[in-house]
Amino acid sequence: MTREAWLKLSAVVGAGTLVPNNLLAALLADEQLKRSDFGKDFVWGTASAAYQIEGGWNEDGKGESIWDHFVHHHPGKIEKHETADKADDFYHLYNDDIELMHKMHIPASRFSIGWSRVIPQGTGQVNQKGIDFYNRVIDKCLKENVEPWVTCYHWDLPQALQEKGGWVNRDVIKWFEEYVGVCARNFGDRVKNWMVFNEPAAFTALGYLLGMHAPGKMGFKPFWPAVHHTVMCHGAGGRILKSNVKNGNIGTTFSCSSVDAWKDKEINKKAAVRGDVMINRLFIEPTLGLGYPVKDLPVLKHIQKYIKEDDEKNMPFEFDFIGLQNYNRDVVKYLGLVPGLHGITVSPKKLGHPVTDMGWEVLPEGIYRIIKQFAAYKGIKKIIITENGAAFKDEVVNGEIHDPQRTQFIKDYLAQVLRAKKEGVNVGGYFIWSFTDNFEWADGYRPKFGIVGVDYKTEKRIVKDSGKWFSEFLKA
């Protein structure tokens, strides 16, 4: 956006206010987003996760993960009983995919290490073939001028550790320290950009509270210790990476959504505060040394029983950056029947905005608001958008995939990222979720998030129109 357009925008709405979709669209109608608008040091890339793309689930000594176990033993929890046993077959096709990234001018690739691929039982014996695979991926990225950004944990705990309690067992702290140490020592000579976790609020809630994701546990009893032990691993993992990776850029990522009260009623506002704690504040605040936000969500008092001596000293870690991952907004209304939270989210279809194939509201201003919310924390040095994207119903027509909704989605959300950056927030990067279509957890292969399509019968890749747009944007 030009300086003149920005001044016009600021004059109309004022800094920090929510810009209506139609106003933003009007102001951007004659404006062309350019890569240069974001600065020469801004990081651009796409994101993925090991379990969602790799396949090769039991090849070359890989151990079973909780997701391998979940899809095989609880198929009813997955749409169409699908599995990621083969997925995008990145395990065998990584050379082609990374070469395609290079051809598309994508400067960085965010991917995760499969814990059970490098340490099959989660602790103890290291699988050299797993180490070799990730070394090949990293070396190929560097050869193709695609900078590797590595996530240590993206939801695929080794099943052997789950059988010992998984994140509920406090021993997971030492197991995690061992695993991160293996990653840092084997890959840290070439990988300088690291993220400890992907979306801890998501994998603890969906896996240990609601039972919708692996390992399928339900209730607050497993949830509270899983939360605290994950918080402890934030600090532990960060310290190990910092001490083992020379000149390392160490961060972590959080799923986050701007939260509003339904119809602006007082009782709903209180419920929205509680929802904001669960969605946005539960993990970042103890990581910043602020402790758990018990005052605004009293049910968090149950975590206290799991806090041991020196835990409060070891929970915080000074990350170099915080990754934010935004897909939608949450509108909350009071419902006393919901334990602890006394609130429920309103269906996005009732909110008057378009929705994605996931049923998530399309509201570009939401990413601006969440950036500003996290930027208000004094302990955050830099923010990077480590995931943002949308699933729509793609169709292959004459060998091509025309996805104008996704292209527009990316443009509109990028405009809001730029808005925050121009207001002085230190936003340093943007990663699209995702490079290719993939296995979308409990939703199977139905949701298509990629800017590159995948024909799962042939594993053929098709660059979508959104991918072509992103390529030209980066090239320019």
Secondary structure, DSSP 8 states (H G I E B T S, - for coil): --HHHHHHHHHHH-TTS---HHHHHHHHTT----GGGG-TT-EEEEE--HHHH---TTSTT---BHHHHHHHH-GGGSGGG---SSTT-HHHHHHHHHHHHHHTT--EEEEE--HHHHSTTSSSS--HHHHHHHHHHHHHHHHTT-EEEEEEESS--BHHHHTTTGGGSTTHHHHHHHHHHHHHHHHTTT--EEEEES-HHHHHHHHHTB-SSTT--BSHHHHHHHHHHHHHHHHHHHHHHHHHSTT-EEEEEEE---EEEGGG-HHHHHHHHHHHIIIIITTHHHHTT----TTT-GGGGGGGGG--TTHHHHS----SEEEEE----EEEEE-TTSTTT-EEE--GGGTTS-B-TTS-B--THHHHHHHHHHHTSTT---EEEEEE-------EETTEE--HHHHHHHHHHHHHHHHHHHTT--EEEEEEE-SB----GGGTT-S---SEEEETTTTEEEE-HHHHHHHHHHH-
